[in-house]
Amino acid sequence: MTSSPRHYSVQKRNHIKWHLGKNWQQLHPAVQRRFNRLPTEQNPIIYVGIMEVVECSKAGWLFAFLTKIIGNPLSPHQGKDVKMEVMLTTHPNKAGVFWRRTYYFPDKKPFSVTSVKKDHHGKMMEMVGGGFGMFLDVFAENGELHFKSSRYFWKLLHWYLPLPHWLSPGETHVIHQDLGDGEFRFTITMDHPLLKRTFYQTGIFYEYMD
């Protein structure tokens, strides 16, 4: 039995589910429910929570400072028990799901990181500002959803120019782990081949229902 064109289109737009393929079934059922839908401008998906740890090394801070020019893709601030809001949405005639993560560090202005996850000819990618981004491997492990960077790039017109690994903040690894009772743990690490760990963040979130 083949899928209808409309069903195929919806599945293809859900890039995470599409890239996981049959491995989708390896995710915890609560993780499946969370990602088996798409937000819209009128109905965004919002998560709120506490980042228990937000850390960066001196090298990580330098990467964050230097990349401010392309839209703050990295947080230069550090802290513990930092309030955070994550908003997912889509835009008409624009590919992908837009993610806006806003940190509320004490005594600082809210700090937002915006990116878009989308598909490019069968490859999952996440893009920030200035044409910079990274290709991602998406996989399920122990019921968790994982994103791991495979290559950073700079998009010039229609070309994706690979960046040397040493010029990046490090291999990015994001883990979404269900904790039960509607909560999940979000963890991100960045490990540079020479500079070692540059960023580490972890926290607990739940979906905000208006």
LINMO-V852190 format. One record per backbone hydrogen bond with DSSP energy under -1.0 kcal/mol. NH is the residue of the N-H (numbers start at 1). CO is the residue of the C=O. Records with the same first field share a line. If there is no record, write none. Layout:
NH: CO + CO
This chain:
8: 4
9: 5
10: 6
11: 7
12: 8
13: 9
14: 10
15: 13
18: 14
19: 15
20: 16
21: 17
23: 20
24: 21
25: 22
26: 23
27: 24
28: 143
32: 28
33: 29
34: 30
35: 31
36: 32
40: 43
45: 88
47: 86
48: 206
49: 84
50: 204
51: 82
53: 202
54: 79
55: 200
57: 198
61: 57
62: 58
63: 59
64: 60
65: 61
66: 62
67: 63
68: 65
70: 67
71: 68
79: 54
82: 51
84: 49
85: 102
86: 47
87: 100
88: 45
89: 98
94: 91
97: 117
98: 89
99: 115
100: 87
101: 113
102: 85
103: 111
104: 83
108: 105
111: 103
113: 101
115: 99
116: 127
117: 97
118: 125
120: 123
123: 120
125: 118
126: 134
127: 116
128: 132
132: 129
133: 153
134: 126
135: 151
136: 124
137: 148
139: 146
141: 144
144: 141
145: 176
146: 139
147: 174
148: 137
149: 172
150: 135
151: 135
153: 133
154: 161
155: 131
156: 159
159: 156
161: 154
163: 152
167: 164
168: 165
171: 191
173: 189
174: 147
175: 187
176: 145
177: 185
179: 183
183: 180
184: 205
185: 177
186: 203
187: 175
188: 201
189: 173
190: 199
191: 171
192: 196
196: 192
198: 190
199: 190
200: 55
201: 188
202: 53
203: 186
204: 50
205: 184
206: 48
208: 46
